[in-house]
Amino acid sequence: MGIKNFRTRKIQRRSVGARVKMARKRKKISFNEAEVQTKIHEKFLRAIETDNFNVLPAEVYANGYFKKYVEFLNLKPEIVAEFKSEFRLWRKNESQLLIGDRLKEPRMIITPKIILGFLSFAMVGVIVGYLYLQISTLTSPPSLDIILPSGKEVVRVDMIEIIGKVDQNAKILINNELVALSGAGEFSQQVKLADGVNNIQIIAENRFSKKTIKNLQILKSRGDTNTKI
């Protein structure tokens, strides 16, 4: 008598993690005990038993943890090769999913609205930078360059000409007397000298009362030559 309606059914093999879990439970070993004996963190032991490869560290460390855990549970070493195969397959699938997600990421489309927004932002930046530069210039002491005379000098003349240049938004005082400036901030002023040492103070002052002061020392001599002090 033949067997009728015979059907075959494929028995699904348990994953390596499930087999490791069964082995631990058969031996009635807790995660805490396994962690102490293997020196492997409990979260990694749980990840191995649940096939949660995403929690495990890099492949070389994951393989080492699994091998050590298997040896602790006295399982056949062949299961280590199965774990390595499953881990590599998972990693390959993860890489493909990551590439797919990157390809699906929407590319930014440059529209007139975006260009206008960028230009507006850039314009605001330029204006803010310009205002900052202007305020910084106004609130800083003005620059003052004395072209002539140069430093301490000995002269035998009654008048000496002081020539220099200053910021256009500043005023110049020579020995507390206001001096006229050209449009470029240049100035020239004759100063009368007395016999002996003449101390000449030149002050550049802006509208915020920030000052730059330079002092000249001119010696009026009755000698035949002009020399520096």
C-alpha positions in Angstrom: 0.0 0.0 0.0 1.5 3.3 -1.1 1.7 6.4 0.9 -0.7 9.0 -0.4 -0.5 12.7 -0.1 3.0 12.6 1.3 4.4 16.1 1.8 7.9 17.1 2.6 8.6 20.0 4.9 11.9 21.8 5.2 13.0 22.1 8.8 14.3 25.6 9.4 17.7 25.6 11.1 18.0 27.8 14.1 20.3 30.8 13.9 23.7 30.6 15.7 22.4 33.1 18.3 19.4 30.9 19.1 21.6 27.8 19.5 23.9 29.7 21.8 20.9 30.9 23.9 19.6 27.3 24.2 23.0 26.1 25.3 23.3 28.7 28.0 19.8 28.0 29.3 20.4 24.3 29.4 23.4 24.9 31.6 21.3 27.3 33.7 23.9 30.1 33.4 22.7 33.7 33.9 24.0 36.6 31.8 25.6 38.0 34.9 27.6 34.8 35.5 28.5 34.6 31.8 29.7 38.2 31.9 31.9 37.5 34.9 33.4 34.3 33.5 34.0 35.6 29.9 34.8 39.2 30.7 32.4 40.1 27.8 29.8 42.9 28.5 26.3 41.6 29.0 24.9 43.8 26.2 27.2 42.0 23.7 26.2 38.5 25.1 22.5 39.5 24.6 23.3 40.8 21.1 24.9 37.5 20.2 22.0 35.4 21.4 19.4 37.6 19.5 21.5 37.9 16.4 21.5 41.7 16.9 24.7 42.3 15.0 24.1 46.1 15.0 25.0 46.2 18.7 28.2 44.3 18.3 31.6 46.0 17.7 33.7 45.7 14.6 33.9 42.3 12.9 37.2 41.2 14.3 36.1 41.9 17.9 32.7 40.4 17.4 34.3 37.2 16.1 36.6 37.1 19.1 33.7 37.6 21.6 31.6 34.9 19.9 34.5 32.4 19.9 35.2 33.0 23.6 31.5 32.7 24.5 31.2 29.4 22.5 34.3 28.0 24.3 32.7 29.0 27.6 29.5 27.1 26.8 31.5 24.1 25.4 29.8 24.2 22.0 31.3 22.7 18.8 33.9 25.1 17.2 32.1 24.7 13.8 29.5 27.2 15.0 32.1 29.9 14.9 32.4 29.7 11.1 28.6 29.9 10.9 28.6 33.1 13.0 31.3 34.7 10.8 29.3 33.9 7.7 26.1 35.4 9.2 27.9 38.5 10.4 29.5 39.1 7.0 26.1 38.6 5.3 24.5 41.1 7.6 27.3 43.6 7.0 26.9 43.2 3.3 23.2 43.8 3.4 23.7 46.9 5.7 26.2 48.3 3.2 23.7 47.9 0.3 20.9 49.5 2.3 23.2 52.4 3.2 24.1 52.9 -0.5 20.4 52.7 -1.4 19.5 55.3 1.1 22.1 57.7 -0.1 20.9 57.3 -3.7 17.3 58.1 -2.5 18.4 61.3 -0.8 16.9 64.2 -2.6 19.4 66.4 -4.4 19.1 70.1 -3.7 17.7 72.0 -6.6 19.0 75.6 -7.0 16.0 77.8 -7.6 15.8 81.6 -8.1 14.4 81.8 -4.6 17.5 80.1 -3.2 19.8 82.4 -5.2 17.9 85.5 -4.1 18.1 84.3 -0.5 21.8 83.7 -0.8 22.4 87.1 -2.4 20.3 88.8 0.4 22.3 87.0 3.1 25.6 88.0 1.4 24.4 91.6 1.1 23.5 91.8 4.7 26.9 90.3 5.6 28.7 93.0 3.5 26.7 95.8 5.1 27.3 94.5 8.6 31.0 94.1 7.8 31.2 97.6 6.4 29.4 99.1 9.5 31.7 97.2 11.8 34.8 98.5 10.0 33.5 102.1 10.1 32.6 101.9 13.8 35.9 100.2 14.6 37.8 103.0 12.7 35.9 105.8 14.4 36.3 104.3 17.9 40.0 103.6 17.5 42.7 106.2 18.0 43.4 108.0 14.7 46.6 107.3 12.7 49.1 110.1 12.8 52.3 110.2 10.6 54.9 112.9 11.0 56.8 113.3 7.8 59.0 116.3 8.8 60.9 116.9 11.0 62.1 113.4 11.8 62.6 112.9 15.6 64.9 115.0 17.7 66.8 117.6 15.7 69.2 120.6 16.2 68.5 123.5 14.0 69.7 127.1 13.6 66.5 128.6 12.2 63.7 130.6 13.8 60.8 128.7 12.2 60.4 125.0 11.5 57.8 123.4 9.3 55.8 120.4 10.5 54.4 118.2 7.8 52.3 115.1 8.4 49.2 113.2 7.6 46.2 112.1 9.7 42.9 110.3 9.3 40.4 112.5 7.4 37.8 112.3 10.2 40.3 113.6 12.8 41.5 117.1 13.8 45.1 118.1 14.4 46.4 120.3 17.2 50.0 121.5 17.4 50.9 122.9 20.8 47.1 123.1 21.4 46.5 125.2 18.3 44.1 123.8 15.7 45.7 123.2 12.3 43.9 123.2 9.0 43.8 119.9 7.0 43.6 119.2 3.3 40.9 116.9 1.8 43.3 114.0 2.1 44.1 114.6 5.8 47.5 116.2 5.1 48.7 119.2 7.1 51.6 121.6 7.1 52.3 124.2 9.9 55.1 126.6 10.6 56.1 126.7 14.3 58.2 129.5 15.8 61.2 128.3 17.8 62.8 129.8 20.9 66.4 129.5 21.8 67.3 126.1 23.4 65.1 123.1 23.5 61.5 123.3 22.0 59.0 120.6 22.9 56.3 120.4 20.3 53.2 118.3 20.9 51.1 117.1 18.0 47.6 115.6 18.9 45.3 113.8 16.5 41.8 113.5 17.9 38.6 112.0 16.3 35.0 112.8 17.1 34.9 110.1 19.8 37.8 111.9 21.6 40.2 109.1 20.8 43.7 110.6 20.7 47.1 109.9 19.2 49.9 112.0 20.6 53.4 112.5 19.3 56.1 114.7 20.7 59.0 116.4 18.9 62.0 117.8 20.5 63.8 120.6 18.5 66.9 122.3 19.7 67.5 125.8 18.3 71.2 126.3 18.2 73.4 129.2 17.2 76.0 126.8 15.7 77.0 126.7 12.0 75.4 123.3 11.2 72.2 121.4 11.8 72.6 118.0 13.5 70.3 115.5 15.3 70.2 115.6 19.1 
